[in-house]
Amino acid sequence: MHFTIISGSHRAASQSIKVARFVQTTLLQNKLCDTAEILNLANNPLPLWDQGVWDGEEKWKQLLDPICTQCQSSDAFVIVTPEYHGQVPAGLKNLFLR
C-alpha cells in the first residue's frame, strides 16, 4: 500500500511538516504500508489562480504533473493541515481544486 502524506502549511519550518514526518516514520516502522511519501506544500508552489492552469500551459504542466502522478498512484492519503482563522491554507485548497 502506498500512502501520500500532504503537509498543507505554507511555512517551510512548520509544525505540519514535523507531524507529517512523524506520521511517515510511524507508518513505515510499524509496516502499515509499503511506501509513504510526503507532499510538502511549503512556500505554496501551487498558483492561487492562473488561467494557464486550465489552459494547459507548459509551465503549469511541469509543476503539476508530478504532483498529479504522485496523488493518482496513492492508495491512501493523510492530510496534515494547520488552521488559519478558521480556514485551511490556500495552497491546500488549490491542491484539491486541481
C-alpha positions in Angstrom: 0.0 0.0 0.0 1.2 3.5 -0.9 0.5 6.5 1.3 0.9 10.1 0.4 1.1 12.4 3.4 0.2 16.0 2.5 1.7 18.7 4.6 -0.5 21.7 3.9 1.3 24.5 5.6 2.8 27.3 3.6 5.7 27.7 6.1 9.0 25.9 5.5 9.7 25.1 9.2 6.1 24.4 10.2 4.7 22.1 12.8 2.8 20.4 10.0 5.9 19.1 8.3 7.1 17.8 11.6 3.8 16.0 12.1 3.9 14.7 8.5 7.4 13.2 9.1 6.3 11.6 12.4 3.3 10.0 10.6 5.6 8.8 7.8 8.1 7.2 10.3 5.2 5.6 12.2 3.6 4.1 9.1 6.9 2.7 7.9 8.3 1.5 11.2 5.1 -0.3 12.0 4.9 -1.8 8.5 1.5 -0.3 7.9 2.3 0.5 4.3 5.0 -0.3 1.7 5.8 3.4 0.9 4.9 6.7 2.4 5.8 9.9 0.5 5.4 13.4 1.8 4.0 16.1 -0.5 5.1 19.3 1.2 3.2 22.5 0.2 5.7 24.8 2.0 6.2 28.1 0.2 3.0 27.4 -1.7 4.1 26.1 -5.1 0.6 26.0 -6.4 -1.0 29.0 -8.1 -3.7 30.9 -6.3 -5.4 31.4 -9.7 -3.9 31.4 -13.1 -5.9 30.7 -16.2 -2.8 29.0 -17.6 -3.5 26.0 -15.3 -6.9 25.4 -17.0 -5.5 26.2 -20.5 -2.7 23.5 -20.1 0.3 25.9 -20.3 3.6 24.1 -20.3 5.0 25.8 -17.1 2.0 24.6 -15.1 2.1 21.1 -16.6 5.8 20.8 -15.5 4.8 21.8 -11.9 1.5 20.0 -11.6 2.1 16.7 -13.5 4.4 15.2 -10.9 2.0 16.1 -8.1 -0.9 14.6 -10.0 1.0 11.4 -10.8 2.0 11.1 -7.1 -1.6 11.5 -6.0 -3.0 9.2 -8.6 -0.6 6.4 -7.6 -1.6 6.6 -3.9 -3.8 4.2 -2.2 -4.4 6.4 0.8 -3.8 10.0 2.0 -3.0 11.6 5.3 -3.7 15.3 5.3 -1.8 17.4 7.9 -3.1 21.0 7.9 -2.9 24.0 10.2 -5.9 26.1 10.7 -5.6 29.8 9.9 -8.5 31.9 11.3 -10.9 29.0 10.8 -9.7 28.1 7.3 -7.1 25.7 5.8 -4.2 27.2 3.8 -5.0 28.5 0.3 -2.4 26.2 -1.2 -4.1 23.1 0.2 -7.4 24.3 -1.1 -5.9 24.8 -4.5 -4.5 21.3 -4.5 -8.0 19.9 -4.0 -9.3 22.2 -6.7 -6.8 20.9 -9.2 
